[in-house]
Structures are given as structure tokens and as C-alpha cells.
Amino acid sequence: MAKTIRKVGVLGSGVMGSAIAAHFANVGIPSLVLDIAGADGKVKSIVDGAVKAMSKSRPSPLYTKDKLGLIETGTFEEDSARISECDWIIEVVKEAMAIKKLVLGNIAEHINDDAWLTSNTSGLSLQEMSNALPENLRPRFLGTHFFNPPRYM
């Protein structure tokens, strides 16, 4: 069965999360990158800063700077419901099981009924992570691992 990916959700805006969003933008697929709100009270300061930093990175994760326009940003606190817009959601938060399970558990209710959910973990138990998910989502949860930097690897 073929599946069309029209929009990707990226959970985590660190080096890998931002670069994964750029990888999709490079081929014309829009993404929504979510992360925690900044401690300074600026709602999207962490995720916005991470995405904007890509345009200055060398080597660049973007083919061209105009691709940055395909990447939207938001926070878990305010924008988790927007995950329902995405056909593929990729979790890329810190490699700590408790954090991954918290993030996955909190966004699960917003995932549409035919979207895929993957973790970019490099070695944590997918089975343990799936325990944080509703049963109907577990068959659509799997591991993917983008190598750094995604554009070149």
C-alpha cells in the first residue's frame, strides 16, 4: 500500500530534529517542528532559534535558504494538536527514556488515524516507548534512524 507524505511533524528541534526537517524541506515536504517553550518566556525561542541557525550552518542542511519557508515551528505546550496535520511524526528528543515516553504519551491523542509515528532513537527500547502509546497507535510506531548530517548521510 502506497502512502503519500504531505507533511511531517518533528518532535524536537535540536541538531538532528532541525536537520531532519530541513531534509524534508529540501524535497518540498513541509514540516512542523515542535519543542519546549523557552525559559525566557518567549514561547518559541528554542525551536525558532534552532531552525534559524540552520541557514548559517556549514555544511548547510538546506539546499537553498528559501526551503526554510517550508518549516513551521511551535511548542509542545501550545501546538501539539497541530500534529493531526501530519502524515509522519518523527520523535527526535533527548536520548532519555523518561523524556521520550513523556513526549510520545502527550502527543499520541493528536495523531491522526493513518499517520506513522517513529522514534529516531539510536539504541533505546522501542518496545518500552510503545508502552506510552494507545494500543491502536502501536502498530504504526517504529524506529527510524537518520544519521548526522541527514542531508549527506
Secondary structure, DSSP 8 states (H G I E B T S, - for coil): -------EEEE--SHHHHHHHHHHHHTT--EEEEE---TTS-TTHHHHHHHHHGGG-SS-SSSSGGGGGGEEEEEHHHHGGGGGG-SEEEE---S-HHHHHHHHHHHGGGS-TT-EEEE--SSS-HHHHHTTS-TTTGGGEEE----SSTTT-
